[in-house]
Amino acid sequence: MAPHDLRRPFKRPLISDQEKRRQQSLLRQAQNRRDAQNHARFLASTALSLEQPHEPEPEPELHDEPIPDSEAPESPKELDVVGASKLKGVEARKWFAKQLMHPEWMIDIPENLSQDWFVFARPSGKRCFVVSCNGTTISRLRNGSILHRFPSALPNGARRKDSSGPAQSYSILDCIFHEVDQTYYVIDMVCWRGYSLYDCAAEFRFFWLNSKLAETGACEPPSHYHKYRFSLVPVYCCDQSGLGAAYTGSVPYVKDGLLFYNKHAHYQAGITPLALVWKDENCSQYVMDTDSKGQVPNQQQVVLELQEGGKLSTSDDPAVVFGCLNEGFMQQSELHSECLVRFAIGEGGLVLVDGKLEKADLNYLGKANRARASADSFSKVMFQYSVRHSPLRIDDLLGSVNSAADERNKVCDIEMDG
């Protein structure tokens, strides 16, 4: 296909293999149920016991690719809980940095969007785990550093005489801390009173979150034993009314795009195609990536990791290779394996064949900022590329859910006529 031939009529051909990877991910989670209880227990103890890193890097707002801190794991292989439980200090923080579930960027509209997916407006702010246990509550950023240590109304989240349940019981919430109103917006529940929800479908996790959080008083205004308020985000089924409400509805926080969760998805650490983020200028002030001065560059920029043999790859597992540097250029530019390198996409653009990257016109800009820890994901590169050339618009999403509704109505009419 031509480099910029990404125009999207409704019912368009897919421009990536994202749908295929979604199906593979659903199959994988059904086949590989891990020891979720031990995993949650170690995550909770790690969050409470890790030493605070010296001079942690400031955590970026959510308008960029979710990336861990400079101490992020060097190996793409995920440790099991037994191996991770033996880690201490820096190595334990490396493991912790991988535990949040990060969405891919929406490149293609999922099949059965209106039936199999939830949607909600994502709050702008700092993504973190919140863990309550042993009479205290700790929030940790994606790099493992502490955001807040405070008393809360979460189970065992404060030292109170009227606390119920065993003291060692723990809860883990996936939150976004919204600076403007000093509120933790809860977007997912990982564990509740020691009960792991890792291997529970999103549909059940959201039901459990809505039914349990309000019971604790955590959604009440701050008080002596409850320093920060927690709040639920309105989650909708992704039909016409739900998508419209998430996109245009009023919320008490600053929006940063829409999040889509597959109803059957388990809580998967790392990047997953079963959760998707989508943005436009009406629901986010950060649609196109900006440079260090806050300006949108004339050419799209990407950050890739230099691998053995000069291969330039994304942060995905498995990684997508965008090209290769020769040994002479690497030596001249003082580049080495695992170095993060910044490129601009030239006039030749990106060429895809059957959803796979065939060719990329890359112009070398230099090494990435030292504070940067990981390369861009393939879905982020493709989303940013599409925004510049043929954006996936809200009308495309609404058209997809409306078409599905029309098809269901036709089936009903046929059955009634019969």
C-alpha positions as CSV (number, residue, x, y, z in Angstrom):
1,M,0.0,0.0,0.0
2,A,1.1,3.6,-0.5
3,P,2.9,5.1,2.5
4,H,0.0,7.4,3.5
5,D,-2.8,5.3,2.2
6,L,-4.6,5.0,5.5
7,R,-8.0,6.6,4.6
8,R,-10.7,4.9,6.6
9,P,-14.1,4.5,5.0
10,F,-16.4,2.6,7.3
11,K,-16.0,-1.1,6.8
12,R,-12.4,-0.4,5.8
13,P,-9.7,-3.1,5.7
14,L,-7.7,-3.4,8.9
15,I,-4.4,-1.6,8.8
16,S,-2.7,-3.7,11.5
17,D,-2.8,-7.1,13.2
18,Q,-4.2,-5.7,16.4
19,E,-7.4,-7.7,16.1
20,K,-5.5,-10.9,15.6
21,R,-3.4,-10.2,18.7
22,R,-6.5,-9.5,20.7
23,Q,-7.9,-12.9,19.9
24,Q,-4.5,-14.5,20.7
25,S,-4.4,-12.6,24.1
26,L,-7.9,-13.9,25.0
27,L,-6.8,-17.4,24.1
28,R,-3.6,-17.1,26.1
29,Q,-5.3,-15.9,29.3
30,A,-7.7,-18.9,29.2
31,Q,-4.7,-21.3,28.8
32,N,-2.3,-19.8,31.2
33,R,-4.0,-19.0,34.5
34,R,-1.1,-18.0,36.9
35,D,-1.0,-18.2,40.7
36,A,-2.8,-15.0,41.0
37,Q,-3.2,-15.1,44.8
38,N,0.6,-15.3,45.4
39,H,1.2,-12.7,42.8
40,A,-1.1,-10.2,44.4
41,R,0.3,-10.9,47.9
42,F,3.9,-10.3,46.7
43,L,2.8,-7.1,44.9
44,A,1.2,-5.8,48.1
45,S,4.2,-6.6,50.3
46,T,6.6,-5.1,47.7
47,A,4.6,-1.9,47.6
48,L,4.8,-1.5,51.3
49,S,8.4,-2.6,51.9
50,L,10.5,-1.1,49.1
51,E,12.8,1.6,50.0
52,Q,12.2,5.0,48.5
53,P,14.5,5.6,45.5
54,H,16.9,8.5,45.9
55,E,15.8,11.5,43.9
56,P,13.2,9.8,41.8
57,E,12.5,11.0,38.3
58,P,9.3,13.1,38.2
59,E,6.4,11.1,36.9
60,P,5.0,12.4,33.6
61,E,1.3,13.1,33.0
62,L,-0.7,10.5,31.1
63,H,-0.4,12.2,27.8
64,D,2.5,10.0,26.7
65,E,3.3,6.4,26.2
66,P,3.2,4.5,29.6
67,I,6.9,4.0,30.4
68,P,8.6,2.9,33.5
69,D,11.4,4.7,35.3
70,S,15.1,4.5,34.3
71,E,15.4,1.4,36.5
72,A,12.9,-0.5,34.4
73,P,13.7,-4.2,33.6
74,E,16.4,-4.7,31.0
75,S,15.1,-8.1,30.1
76,P,11.7,-8.5,28.4
77,K,11.2,-11.8,30.1
78,E,8.7,-11.6,33.0
79,L,9.8,-13.1,36.4
80,D,7.4,-15.4,38.1
81,V,6.3,-14.6,41.6
82,V,8.7,-17.1,43.2
83,G,11.7,-15.5,41.4
84,A,10.4,-11.9,42.1
85,S,10.0,-12.6,45.8
86,K,13.7,-13.1,46.2
87,L,14.5,-9.6,44.7
88,K,15.5,-6.7,46.9
89,G,15.9,-2.9,46.5
90,V,16.5,-1.8,43.0
91,E,15.8,-5.2,41.4
92,A,12.5,-5.4,43.3
93,R,11.5,-1.9,42.0
94,K,12.3,-3.1,38.5
95,W,9.8,-5.9,38.9
96,F,7.2,-3.6,40.4
97,A,7.5,-1.2,37.4
98,K,6.1,-3.9,35.1
99,Q,2.9,-4.8,37.1
100,L,0.4,-2.1,35.9
101,M,-1.7,-3.0,32.9
102,H,-1.1,-0.6,30.1
103,P,-3.5,-0.2,27.1
104,E,-2.4,-0.3,23.5
105,W,-3.4,2.7,21.3
106,M,-6.4,2.0,19.2
107,I,-5.3,1.5,15.6
108,D,-8.3,-0.5,14.3
109,I,-11.8,-0.6,15.7
110,P,-12.3,-3.9,17.5
111,E,-14.8,-6.4,16.3
112,N,-18.0,-6.5,18.4
113,L,-17.1,-3.1,20.0
114,S,-20.7,-2.5,21.1
115,Q,-21.1,-5.9,22.7
116,D,-17.8,-6.9,24.1
117,W,-16.3,-3.6,25.4
118,F,-16.6,-1.0,28.1
119,V,-15.6,2.6,27.6
120,F,-14.9,5.5,30.0
121,A,-13.2,8.9,29.9
122,R,-9.7,8.6,31.3
123,P,-8.7,11.1,33.9
124,S,-5.5,13.1,33.4
125,G,-3.0,12.6,36.1
126,K,-0.4,10.2,37.6
127,R,-1.0,6.5,37.2
128,C,-0.3,4.5,40.3
129,F,-1.1,1.4,42.4
130,V,-2.7,2.1,45.8
131,V,-2.1,-0.5,48.4
132,S,-3.8,-0.6,51.9
133,C,-2.5,-3.0,54.5
134,N,-1.4,-3.1,58.2
135,G,-3.0,0.2,59.1
136,T,-1.5,2.3,56.3
137,T,-2.0,3.2,52.6
138,I,0.7,3.7,50.1
139,S,0.5,4.9,46.5
140,R,3.4,4.0,44.1
141,L,4.0,5.4,40.7
142,R,4.9,3.4,37.6
143,N,8.6,3.6,38.5
144,G,8.0,2.1,42.0
145,S,8.6,5.4,43.9
146,I,6.2,6.5,46.6
147,L,3.6,9.2,45.6
148,H,1.9,9.3,49.0
149,R,1.9,7.5,52.3
150,F,-1.3,8.2,54.1
151,P,-4.3,7.0,56.2
152,S,-7.4,6.0,54.2
153,A,-10.8,4.5,54.6
154,L,-9.8,1.5,52.5
155,P,-9.7,-1.8,54.3
156,N,-6.8,-1.8,56.8
157,G,-5.8,1.6,55.4
158,A,-5.5,3.4,58.7
159,R,-4.7,2.6,62.3
160,R,-8.2,2.8,63.8
161,K,-9.7,1.0,66.8
162,D,-12.8,0.1,64.8
163,S,-11.0,-1.5,61.9
164,S,-12.5,-4.7,60.8
165,G,-10.8,-7.8,59.3
166,P,-7.3,-9.2,59.8
167,A,-4.6,-6.6,60.0
168,Q,-2.5,-8.4,57.3
169,S,-5.4,-8.3,54.8
170,Y,-4.5,-6.1,51.8
171,S,-6.2,-4.4,48.9
172,I,-4.7,-3.1,45.7
173,L,-6.4,-0.5,43.4
174,D,-5.2,0.8,40.0
175,C,-5.7,4.5,40.2
176,I,-5.0,7.9,38.6
177,F,-4.2,10.7,41.0
178,H,-5.8,13.9,39.7
179,E,-3.8,16.9,41.1
180,V,-6.5,19.5,40.5
181,D,-8.9,18.1,43.1
182,Q,-6.4,15.9,45.0
183,T,-8.5,12.8,44.2
184,Y,-7.6,9.2,43.4
185,Y,-9.8,8.1,40.5
186,V,-10.0,4.3,40.6
187,I,-10.0,2.7,37.2
188,D,-9.5,-0.9,38.2
189,M,-9.4,-3.3,41.2
190,V,-6.6,-5.8,41.4
191,C,-7.2,-7.2,44.9
192,W,-9.7,-6.7,47.7
193,R,-9.3,-7.8,51.3
194,G,-6.7,-10.4,50.2
195,Y,-8.9,-11.8,47.4
196,S,-7.1,-11.6,44.1
197,L,-9.0,-10.4,41.0
198,Y,-6.1,-10.9,38.5
199,D,-7.8,-13.8,36.8
200,C,-11.3,-12.2,36.9
201,A,-12.9,-10.7,33.8
202,A,-13.1,-6.9,33.6
203,E,-16.9,-7.2,33.8
204,F,-16.7,-8.8,37.2
205,R,-13.8,-6.5,38.4
206,F,-15.9,-3.4,37.6
207,F,-18.9,-4.8,39.3
208,W,-16.9,-5.7,42.4
209,L,-15.2,-2.3,42.4
210,N,-18.6,-0.4,42.3
211,S,-20.2,-2.5,45.0
212,K,-17.3,-2.7,47.4
213,L,-15.5,0.7,47.3
214,A,-18.6,2.8,48.4
215,E,-19.1,0.5,51.4
216,T,-15.8,1.6,52.9
217,G,-16.4,5.3,53.0
218,A,-13.3,5.9,50.8
219,C,-15.5,8.0,48.5
220,E,-16.3,10.4,51.3
221,P,-14.5,13.8,51.7
222,P,-11.1,13.8,53.4
223,S,-10.9,13.5,57.2
224,H,-8.4,12.7,60.0
225,Y,-8.3,9.0,59.1
226,H,-8.9,9.5,55.4
227,K,-6.4,12.0,53.8
228,Y,-7.4,11.7,50.1
229,R,-10.8,11.1,48.5
230,F,-11.3,8.2,46.2
231,S,-13.8,8.3,43.4
232,L,-15.1,5.9,40.7
233,V,-15.1,6.8,37.0
234,P,-18.4,6.3,35.1
235,V,-18.0,3.2,33.0
236,Y,-20.4,2.5,30.1
237,C,-21.1,-0.4,27.8
238,C,-19.7,0.7,24.5
239,D,-23.0,1.1,22.6
240,Q,-24.2,4.3,21.0
241,S,-25.4,6.0,24.2
242,G,-22.5,4.7,26.3
243,L,-19.8,5.9,23.8
244,G,-21.6,9.3,23.5
245,A,-21.8,9.7,27.2
246,A,-18.1,8.9,27.7
247,Y,-17.1,11.2,24.9
248,T,-19.3,14.3,25.6
249,G,-20.5,13.7,29.2
250,S,-19.5,16.0,32.0
251,V,-17.0,14.6,34.6
252,P,-15.3,16.2,37.6
253,Y,-11.8,15.7,36.2
254,V,-9.8,16.7,33.2
255,K,-10.2,14.2,30.4
256,D,-7.3,12.6,28.7
257,G,-8.9,10.5,26.0
258,L,-11.1,7.4,26.2
259,L,-10.2,4.0,27.6
260,F,-11.8,0.8,26.2
261,Y,-11.7,-2.4,28.2
262,N,-12.6,-5.8,26.7
263,K,-15.3,-7.3,29.1
264,H,-13.6,-10.7,29.1
265,A,-10.0,-9.4,29.7
266,H,-8.1,-10.4,32.9
267,Y,-5.8,-8.0,34.6
268,Q,-2.6,-8.5,32.5
269,A,0.6,-6.8,33.6
270,G,2.3,-4.9,30.8
271,I,0.9,-3.7,27.5
272,T,-2.2,-5.5,26.3
273,P,-4.5,-5.2,23.2
274,L,-7.5,-6.0,25.4
275,A,-7.3,-2.5,26.7
276,L,-7.2,0.4,24.3
277,V,-6.7,4.2,24.5
278,W,-8.1,6.6,21.9
279,K,-7.9,10.4,21.7
280,D,-8.9,13.4,19.7
281,E,-8.7,17.1,20.3
282,N,-12.2,17.2,21.9
283,C,-11.4,14.8,24.7
284,S,-7.7,15.4,25.3
285,Q,-5.3,18.3,25.1
286,Y,-2.5,15.8,24.3
287,V,-3.3,14.1,21.0
288,M,-0.1,14.6,19.1
289,D,3.3,14.1,20.8
290,T,5.2,17.3,21.6
291,D,8.9,18.1,21.9
292,S,10.7,19.3,25.1
293,K,9.3,22.8,24.4
294,G,5.7,21.6,24.2
295,Q,5.5,22.1,20.4
296,V,4.3,19.6,17.9
297,P,7.3,18.9,15.6
298,N,6.8,19.1,11.8
299,Q,7.7,15.4,11.4
300,Q,6.6,12.6,13.7
301,Q,9.3,11.5,16.0
302,V,9.7,7.9,17.4
303,V,12.0,6.4,20.0
304,L,13.4,2.9,19.2
305,E,15.7,0.6,21.1
306,L,19.0,-0.4,19.5
307,Q,19.3,-4.2,19.7
308,E,22.1,-6.6,18.9
309,G,23.1,-6.5,15.2
310,G,21.9,-2.9,14.9
311,K,18.2,-3.7,14.8
312,L,15.8,-0.9,15.8
313,S,12.8,-2.2,17.7
314,T,9.8,-1.1,19.7
315,S,9.0,-1.9,23.4
316,D,6.5,-4.6,22.4
317,D,6.9,-8.3,23.3
318,P,7.6,-9.5,20.8
319,A,9.2,-6.3,19.5
320,V,8.5,-4.8,16.0
321,V,11.7,-4.1,14.0
322,F,11.7,-0.8,12.2
323,G,15.1,-1.0,10.5
324,C,18.7,-1.6,11.1
325,L,21.9,0.5,11.6
326,N,25.2,-0.5,10.2
327,E,28.2,-1.0,12.4
328,G,30.1,2.0,11.0
329,F,27.3,4.4,11.8
330,M,26.9,3.0,15.2
331,Q,30.5,3.5,16.1
332,Q,30.6,7.0,14.6
333,S,27.5,8.0,16.6
334,E,28.7,6.2,19.7
335,L,25.6,4.0,19.9
336,H,25.5,0.7,21.6
337,S,23.1,-2.1,22.3
338,E,20.1,-1.2,24.5
339,C,20.6,2.5,23.6
340,L,17.4,4.5,23.0
341,V,17.5,6.4,19.7
342,R,15.2,9.1,18.4
343,F,14.2,9.3,14.7
344,A,11.9,11.4,12.5
345,I,9.6,9.6,10.0
346,G,10.5,11.0,6.6
347,E,8.4,11.6,3.5
348,G,8.5,7.9,2.7
349,G,6.4,7.2,5.8
350,L,5.5,3.8,7.0
351,V,4.6,1.0,4.6
352,L,2.5,-1.9,5.9
353,V,1.6,-5.2,4.1
354,D,-1.1,-7.4,5.6
355,G,-1.0,-5.4,8.8
356,K,2.8,-5.9,9.2
357,L,5.4,-3.2,9.0
358,E,7.3,-3.6,5.7
359,K,9.3,-0.5,5.5
360,A,9.9,2.7,7.5
361,D,11.6,5.9,6.3
362,L,13.6,6.9,9.4
363,N,15.9,10.0,9.7
364,Y,18.4,9.8,12.6
365,L,18.0,12.7,15.2
366,G,20.2,11.5,18.1
367,K,20.0,9.6,21.3
368,A,16.8,9.9,23.4
369,N,16.7,11.9,26.6
370,R,18.5,10.1,29.4
371,A,15.4,10.2,31.5
372,R,13.6,8.1,28.9
373,A,13.6,4.4,29.8
374,S,11.8,2.5,27.0
375,A,11.1,2.7,23.3
376,D,7.7,3.5,21.9
377,S,5.2,0.7,21.3
378,F,4.2,-0.1,17.8
379,S,0.5,0.8,18.5
380,K,1.6,4.3,19.7
381,V,3.7,4.9,16.6
382,M,0.9,3.8,14.4
383,F,-1.7,5.9,16.3
384,Q,0.5,9.0,16.0
385,Y,1.1,8.3,12.3
386,S,-2.6,7.9,11.7
387,V,-3.4,11.2,13.6
388,R,-1.2,13.0,11.1
389,H,-2.4,11.3,7.9
390,S,-5.8,9.7,8.5
391,P,-7.1,9.9,12.0
392,L,-9.5,7.4,13.5
393,R,-12.4,9.7,14.3
394,I,-15.3,9.5,16.8
395,D,-17.7,9.2,13.8
396,D,-15.9,6.0,12.8
397,L,-16.4,4.6,16.3
398,L,-20.0,5.7,16.4
399,G,-20.5,4.3,12.9
400,S,-19.2,0.9,14.1
401,V,-21.5,0.6,17.1
402,N,-24.5,1.9,15.1
403,S,-23.8,-0.6,12.4
404,A,-23.7,-3.5,14.9
405,A,-27.0,-2.3,16.4
406,D,-28.6,-2.2,12.9
407,E,-27.4,-5.8,12.2
408,R,-29.0,-7.0,15.4
409,N,-32.2,-5.3,14.6
410,K,-32.3,-6.9,11.1
411,V,-31.8,-10.4,12.7
412,C,-34.7,-9.7,15.1
413,D,-36.9,-8.5,12.2
414,I,-36.1,-11.7,10.2
415,E,-36.9,-13.9,13.2
416,M,-40.3,-12.1,13.8
417,D,-41.2,-12.3,10.1
418,G,-40.5,-16.0,10.1
